[in-house]
Amino acid sequence: QVQLVESGGGLVQAGGSLRLSCAASGRTSSFAMGWFRQAPGKERELVAAISWSGGTTYYADSVKGRFTISRDNAKNTVYLQMNSLKPEDTALYCCARDYGGSTWDYWGQGTQVTVSS
């Protein structure tokens, strides 16, 4: 069984930064991991993903150059550093495990990020 717990969200002004953490229990170090977000009335969006080794990353165009995903397998934790935040980044951010082929099988409850203008 895998449990994912996100933290680090909050209220920040536009242009500010936040660092999200996803602490995992169970098997995650040999799996790719991702960060998703969902804003009210919008579809869930894959924001960033990272391979098990950290050697390969993916970013949505909307966050490229502003967000950085990383992981520390010794701590079973995945991070999302978010800089130059915009009001449109406001959403519930969740992490998930990629079982393989972008099959996301375990999800956290999420952490709310609110960016004020």
TAMO-V785783 format. One record per pair of residues at least 4 apart in sequence whose ideal C-beta (glycine too) atoms are under 7 Angstrom apart, sorted by the first residue. I is the first residue (numbers start at 1). J is the second residue. D is the distance in Angstrom with one decimal. If there is no record, write none. Layout:
I/J/D
I/J/D
//
This chain:
1/26/5.6
2/24/6.4
2/25/6.9
2/26/3.6
2/27/6.3
2/28/6.3
2/97/6.1
2/106/4.3
3/25/4.7
3/26/6.3
4/22/5.6
4/24/5.3
4/95/5.3
4/106/5.9
4/107/6.6
4/108/3.6
5/23/4.9
5/108/5.8
6/20/6.2
6/21/6.9
6/22/5.2
6/93/6.6
6/94/6.5
6/95/5.7
6/108/4.6
6/109/6.9
6/110/5.8
6/111/4.1
7/21/5.1
7/111/5.9
8/18/6.0
8/19/5.4
8/20/4.2
8/21/5.1
8/111/6.1
9/18/6.8
9/20/6.4
9/93/6.4
9/111/3.4
9/112/4.8
9/113/4.7
10/18/6.4
11/114/4.7
11/116/6.6
12/16/3.9
12/18/5.6
12/85/5.7
12/115/5.7
13/116/5.5
14/85/6.3
14/86/5.9
14/87/5.9
14/115/5.7
14/116/6.7
14/117/5.3
15/84/6.1
15/85/6.7
16/85/5.4
17/82/6.2
17/83/4.7
17/85/6.7
18/82/5.0
18/85/6.7
18/113/6.2
19/79/6.2
19/81/5.1
20/79/6.7
20/80/4.2
20/82/6.9
20/93/5.8
20/111/6.1
21/77/5.7
21/79/5.7
22/77/6.5
22/78/4.4
22/95/3.5
22/108/6.1
23/76/6.6
23/77/5.2
24/28/4.1
24/76/4.5
24/77/6.9
27/31/7.0
28/33/6.4
28/76/5.9
28/97/5.5
29/52/6.6
29/73/4.1
29/76/6.4
30/52/5.1
31/52/5.6
31/97/5.1
31/98/5.8
31/99/6.8
32/49/6.0
32/50/6.4
32/51/5.1
32/52/5.8
32/98/3.9
33/49/6.9
33/50/5.7
33/71/6.4
33/78/4.6
33/95/6.2
33/97/5.9
33/98/6.6
34/46/5.8
34/48/6.7
34/49/3.9
34/95/6.8
34/96/5.3
34/98/6.1
34/104/6.7
35/47/4.8
35/48/4.9
35/69/6.3
35/80/4.8
35/93/6.1
35/95/5.5
36/44/5.3
36/45/6.4
36/46/5.5
36/47/6.2
36/94/5.0
36/96/6.2
37/45/5.6
37/47/5.3
37/91/3.8
37/92/6.6
37/93/4.8
38/42/6.5
38/44/4.3
38/91/5.7
38/92/5.4
39/90/6.1
39/91/4.2
45/60/6.3
46/60/6.4
47/60/5.3
47/63/5.6
47/67/6.6
48/57/6.7
48/58/6.4
48/59/5.1
48/63/6.7
48/67/5.7
48/69/4.0
48/80/6.2
49/57/6.8
49/58/4.4
49/69/6.9
49/98/6.9
50/54/5.8
50/57/5.1
50/69/4.7
50/70/7.0
50/71/5.5
50/78/6.7
51/55/5.7
51/56/4.0
54/70/6.6
54/71/5.3
57/69/5.6
59/63/5.5
59/64/4.5
59/67/6.3
63/67/4.0
66/82/6.8
66/83/5.3
66/84/4.7
67/80/6.1
67/81/6.7
67/82/5.1
68/81/4.4
69/78/7.0
69/79/7.0
69/80/5.5
70/79/4.9
71/77/6.9
71/78/4.6
71/79/6.9
72/77/5.2
78/95/5.8
82/89/6.9
85/89/5.0
85/115/4.6
86/115/6.1
87/115/5.0
87/116/7.0
87/117/4.8
89/113/6.4
89/115/5.2
90/113/6.3
90/114/5.1
90/115/5.1
91/113/6.2
92/110/4.4
92/112/5.5
93/110/6.0
93/111/5.5
93/113/5.5
94/107/5.7
94/108/5.3
94/110/4.1
95/108/5.0
96/104/4.2
96/106/6.4
96/107/4.8
97/104/6.7
97/105/5.9
97/106/4.4
98/102/6.1
98/103/6.7
98/104/5.9
99/103/4.5
99/105/4.2
//
